[in-house]
Amino acid sequence: MKKKLAAATAAALISVGGPALAATFVYVSNAEDGDIGMYSLQSDGSLHPGPRYKAEKIVMPMTVSPDKRFLVAAVRSKPFSAYTYAIDRASGALKLVGTGPLAESFPYITFDRSGRYLLGASYGAHLVSVNPVGADGRVGQALQVIPTARNAHAIRTDNTNRFVFVPHLGTDQVFQFLFDEKSGRLTANTPPVAQLKAGSGPRHLITSPDNRFVYLLNELTAMVTTLSLDAKTGLLTEISSASALPPDSKLVPGAPRGAIGVAGAPPRNVDNDIWASDLHLTPDGKFLYAAERTSSSIGAFSVDNATGKLTYLGSTPTEKQPRGFRIDPTGRFMVVSGEKSETITSYSIVQSNGSLVPVGKVPTGKGSNWVEIVSFD
């Protein structure tokens, strides 16, 4: 964020350190170490490191069940597997429940809103899948595997659990599905895709709290596209877009990259390619943030809740090659990981203007790439 803006607001963030925020825990997957680090988020936004829990190389995307009982992590090396851990509400400790099969290497997994199904998208295999999840959190054999288009990069339901959206980096499309939460089956909507501008590279998306808009991060341009979501049909319509980079950025539009490498990240060919990675909204929908890996920065936007329009606010330097970050459920703090960093950073979010003020850094594992935050009352 702009230096004078951060300086003007830093004083407002001074608070007394203390116990964790109503038992709030942060989990970070370390692809190259094959484990998951746990941290307690303190009342001042600082992180207290806890144990690390074994998974396998290359562990990357994670998701938490709606009831907060389980954390599931996907391993992107053969045999492709989903590791289910039970979450201890008091300590945040993880206990391995078991593993289940995944159809392919998935850069993105998520629970549906009922918690009965695990949805996955495969960048390298160009498909999506649905796996049942048992009452004990174990992931079962896929009940549906659907070939889609090049480079499916994420999969998410809307807030009603009736519609599912899948951005495809290789074809500049968002696939639009109908979802039956009773059977767990996906069927193509009509039309089945929303077409984006050529060369944009749709990657991740998120739905506004009121379910009226979907915000889509484009990896190859760092543009965030606002799409309206029709509540009856589940269809998306592009409205506007805004860049997550400063106006004077020297980065240039990138190109699609190959499948995941041994080190946990796609190979890079051009040092000044745009390489956007992740986006998240504050719980109140007031501010949106997007990460860009080449510049190792987080871009911030204010959100017009009436129109969905985004207004660029500024950019904050962060961990090297930030692939994943998360905002805590109170909307007061952000935690950012970097694939080429030995630390993770927590920030306070200034509620009046969305600026980020660093709170502190703590050590992490190698290839840190995905962040989940769980809070218990």
N, C-alpha and C positions, 0 to 999 in steps of 0.2 A: 504494500500500500504506500501511498505517497508519504515521504518522510515527515513533512510538517503536520499531516493529518494524524499520523501515528503519535507524534510527539504531543500534539494537542489533546489526545485522548488517553494517553498512557496513565496520567495521574488518576483518571476516573476508575482505573482497574486495580488500584492498590487495595488488596484485601488481606486479611489475616489467614495464614495457612492453618489447616486443621484437618479433621477427619475426612474420609472419602465422602463424596456426594451421594448420600443415601445408597451406599454400596454400589458404586459405579465402576465397572471393570472394562478394560480395553484389551483386545486380543489382536495380535499382529502375526501374520503368517510369514515365515522366513524360508523362501523357496530353496535357497542353496544349502541351508542347514537342515531342511526337512523337519522343522518344528514350528510350534506356535508359542509366542511369548505372551505372558499375561502381565497386566499392570493395573494398579488401582488409581483412579482419577480422584485427586484431592479437591477440597472445596475451593482452593485458589487456582485450580487448573493444572497444577503440577502432577507429575506421574510418579508413582512409587513402583519400581520393578518387582515382579513376583517370579514364580517358576516359569520354566519353558517346558512344553509338552511335546513329546515325540509324535511325529506323523511320518512322512516319507518325503524325499526329494521327488518331484518338485511340487510342494504344497503351495497353492496360490489362493484361489477364490474361497471365500467363506460366507456363510449365511447363518442367521439365528432364527430359531423357530418363533412363531408369533407369541407363544406362551413363555418364551425365554428359558425353556427347560434344556434346550439342546443347541449346540453349535456344530455345524457340519462344514467340513473342509474338503475341497477336491484336490486330489493328487494328480498331476498332469504327466506322470511317467507311468509306463506299463507295469502292472495291470492298473488301468485307470480306476480309481476308487474314491468313494465318499467315506470319510472318517467322521463318525458321530461321537461327540463328547457330551456328557451330562454336565451342566453348569451348577455348581454349588452356590446357592443364593447368598449365603453368608460370607464366604471367602472368595468366591469367583473361581475356585479351583475347577479344573477340567478333569473328568474321568472318562476314559475311552469306553464307549458302549459297544462299539463294533464297527465293522466296515461293510460297505455294500458296493456292488458293481456299477460303473458308469459306462455309457456307450462309447465315449471317446474322451479326448483331452478337452476339458472345458475351461475357458478363461472366465466364465461367469456361471454362477449357480444362485438360485434363490428359492425360498419356500413360497408356495401360494399362500393366500391369506388365511386359509383354513388350517395350514400346517400339516396337511395330509399328503402333500405332493412336493417333490423337489424338481424344479425346472432347470434345465441346463442348455447352454448354447456353445457350439463348437466352432471355433475360428478355422481350424485346419481341416475339419471334416465336413464343414458346410451343412450343419444339421442342428436340430433341437430335439430335446427328449423330455419325457416325463417319467419320474420314478415314484412309486408309492413310498410313503414313510410310515412305519409302524408306530404304535402307541409308545413303544420303548425308544423311539428315535432312529431305529435302524432303517437304512435305505435298501429297498428291495429291487428286484430286477425291473428294468425299464418296461413300462406298459405301452409306451409309444415312442418311436424314433422317426422323425420326419426330416427327409432331405429338404433343404431350403434353397439358399443361393450362396455365393461366395462370401466367406468370412463373417459368419454370424458371430457377433461380438458381445451381446448381452441379451437378457430375457427378463422381463418384468410384467407383473399384472398391474392393472389399474387399481384404484382404491376399492372398487366394488367386487373385485375378483372375477368379473365377467369377461374381461378382455385382456389379451396378452400381446405385448409388442416386442419385436426382435430387430434391432438395428443390424444392417449388413454393410460392413465397410467396403467390400469388394464390388458391390453393385449399387451403392448409394441409395439403398432402399430401407424402409422399415416394414417388416412383415406384420400384418394385422391378423390376429387370431381371435376366435371366440373360445372361451374356456368354460367347460362344464365341471364345476367343483365336486359334483357327486361322483362322476366317473373318472375325473382327472384327465379327460381327453380334450385335445386341441383340434379345432376345425378352422379352415381358412375363412376369413371374413370376405365380404364382397364390397369393394375390390380387395384382393389379398395383400396388396402392397401400397405404401405411400412412397412416391418417388421424390428423391431429393436431388439437389444440383449435382451434376457430374463432378467427380473429384473431391467431394466434400468428406467422404469417409465416415458415415455414422458409426458411433462406437457405444456410448452409454446414454441412458435416458432416465428421467425421474419424473414423477407425476406431482402436480401441485396439490397442496392439502385439500383444496375444494374439488379436486378431480376434473377441473375445467381445462387444464393445460398439461401438455407434456413438454418437457425441456430436453433437447437432444444435443449432446456434445459430439461435434465432428472432429475426428482425430487429425485429419490431414490439413485442416484450416484453422482449428481452434475457435470456430464459430459455434455459438450456442443458438440453436434454432428453437423458437417457440411454435408449438403446434396446438391448435385447439382440439379438444377431445369431445366428440358428440356423445352425450350421455346415453342416447337411445341406440345408436348404431355401433358405437365403439370405433368410429373412423377418425383418422387424423387429417387435419388440414393445416398447411404451413401458414403462419401469420407474419413472423418477423425473425430477425436474427441479429446477433451482436457478437463482437470479437472479445475473447478472453485475454487478448494481448494488448499491450500499450500501443497507442497510435504510431510511435516511433520505433516499433519492433523491427529488427532486421531479419527475422525469420521468414522463410518462404514456404508456400504450400508443399506438403510432403507427398509421399507415394506409399501405396500399400506395402507392407513388409511381410516377410515369410513367416512360417510357423515358428512357434516358440523355440528358442535356442537352449543349449545345455545350461547356460548361466541364468536362465529364468526370464530372459527378455529377448525380443526379436532383434536380429542384427541391424546395426545402423550403417548407412552408407554416406549420408550427407550430414555434416555437423550443424548446418543451419536449417534443417528440415523442421517444420512444425510437427509436433508429436504429442497432441493432447491426450489425456488419459482418463480422468474421472471427474464427476460433478456431483454436488449435493446441495440441497436446500436446507435453510434453517427450518425447524419445526413449524414456525409461524408463517413460513412462506415469504418472509420479508427480504431475505438475502439469498443469493445463489453464488456458489463458488465453483471454479473449474481449474483443474491442474494441467500444467503443460510441462513435459519432461525435458525438452532440449534446453529451455531457459531455467528449468528448476524453479518454477514459480506457481503461485495460486492467484488467479484472477477473480475479482469480486464484482458482483452486480447487485443493484437494487432491483426489486421486482414490483411492477405495477400489478397488483392483484386483480384489478378490474379488467385489464386488457392483456395481461401476460407479458407485456413488453419489458425487456431488460435494458438497464442503463449501466454501462461500464463505470466502475468506481475507481479501480486501481489494481495494482499487482504487488504481491509480496514474495520476496525470495524465500525459498524453503529448502528442504532436504534434496540432495542430488538425485535427479531422475524420479520424481514423485509419481508413482503409479496408482497409489490409493490413499484416501484420507477419509475421515468421518467426523461428523458433528454430533456432540452428545445430545441426549434427549431434552435437556433444558435449553439448548440453543446458545449456551454461554461459551462453550469451548470447542476447539477443533484439534484433532490429532492427525499428523501427516507423517507418512513413511516414505523412504526413498530407496529404490532398488540398488543404488550405488552409494549408500550412506551407512555409517555404522551407528547412527542415532535416529531416534524419532523425536519430533518436536510437538509440543502442545502450545496452543494459542488461546488467548481470550478474544472473544468476539465482542467488539464495542456495539452495544445494542442500539445506539443512536445513529450510527453511520456505517456499520458493517466492517469497519477496519479491523485488522488482525494485529494483536500485540503479542509477541513471543513470551511465553511463560518460562519454558525451560526445555532442556534436552535430556534424554536418557539413552543408555546403550540399547542396541537391538541386534538381531542376528543378520546373517548375510542374505541379501536378496529380499529384504522386507518389501512387501508389495500390497498387502490387503489389510484393512483395519475394520474391526467391528467394535461397537461400544454397547454394553448392556447395563441397564440401571434397574435396581430393585428398590421398591419403596420400603 
